[in-house]
């Protein structure tokens, strides 16, 4: 199988992004580019280890995470990542990262994958950064501060554009209820990127219709960014999304342009 010929640009970061977040995002993009140059698509998709979260680690994940770990250590920050788990560098600050969200997309050359991370101080996420690998587009946000980009402001599901996780066993009926109620459905297979599209108003909502797939690193950047852009980030069953080193915990994330739309999504999913 051939290699992916397209370059990975460096992130387009605003100057006020926290230096540790900026350094790890840039390291992730460089490593992704190097991985593409050195390996075929089949090699990048090969499962090379088991991650700390209990899911398989693809080669592309391992390569990018190694670069992130080096950058986080150089910055003196702890790291919590899906592959390595918790790496204690003796800091009050912890980076919670998804090195490559949309790993299968990234490995095969589908240009829908991203780096997503949040800086956590005293168990509270204070800043987040998400970088779309194939474009360099970046979304950053600080907790409690309004972002320059805004959600669509939509309050009802009828007429909405919604991103959904692919239907999994046991969620088919809820998936179809959402599909029937919304105007347009997309399945992009990258939660971190899809929630940023909600934050910037390109789509109205994103939902996991009950599969409990999401880990902390899938949602923590959105937990900062989506509310800062005027939206809501919730769990389907009302479980709080809190900082925890236990990577076996799972959620069904709902990101919406407004709290009212999030509530209608939840009501529709639960039937």
Buried (B, 14 or more C-beta within 10 A) or exposed (E): EEBBEEEBBBBEBEEEBBEBBBBBBBBBBBBBBBBBEEBBBEBBBBEBEEBBBEBEBBBBBBBBBBBBBBBBBEBEBBBBBBBBEBBEBEBEBBBBBBBBBBBBBBBBBBBBBBBBBBBBBEEEBBBBBBBBBBEBBBBBBBBEEEBEBBBBEBBEBEEBBBBBBEBBEEBEEBBEBBBEBBEEBBEBBBBBBBBBBBBBBBBBBBBBBBBBBBBBBBBBBBBBBBBBBBBBBBBBEEEEBEBEBEBEBBBBBBBBBBBBBBBBBBEBBEE
